[in-house]
């Protein structure tokens, strides 16, 4: 029953939910799920996901937020290092995470001591006030996730940077035209 509009603003993806001509009151629950590609960083020893799940550009408080990072079934979860942060830019606010099988579930934390949280209380969240963000970072030894092949890296590079090929293509065409038709004919020498 909600009007949903998606778009971009200043390079950020934007999702607008609701009718701009209607004012709503009370508590409302929205569940937004999405899949992200090309979000992993690969170095010599570790693969890392750093995800700014909720940026700090919100103008309204967020009462409930949860981030789930699903790992492949074969992953040894004891080797996964997981960290989450909440708060204003530059802060490292409190949050809590827990393992559910091969999924890391994180949320903003209300308890001062995470060891006091029961499975049920782990779902009691504090508010993310306007301007606050929520980020997660998961890293694991290389090999849990297949790294992209050289061919795939080249394909992704071309997809992301194809506009830079336009000047190269125009330059190539102009060189061909000059080489085929624009050069002076050979063998005539200088005309005086």
Secondary structure as UniProt FT lines:
FT   STRAND          4..9
FT   TURN            10..11
FT   STRAND          12..17
FT   TURN            20..21
FT   STRAND          40..42
FT   STRAND          46..54
FT   STRAND          66..70
FT   TURN            73..74
FT   HELIX           77..79
FT   STRAND          81..87
FT   TURN            89..90
FT   STRAND          95..100
FT   TURN            101..102
FT   STRAND          103..108
FT   HELIX           114..116
FT   TURN            119..120
FT   HELIX           121..123
FT   TURN            130..131
FT   STRAND          133..141
FT   TURN            142..143
FT   HELIX           150..161
FT   HELIX           163..177
FT   HELIX           178..182
FT   TURN            186..187
//
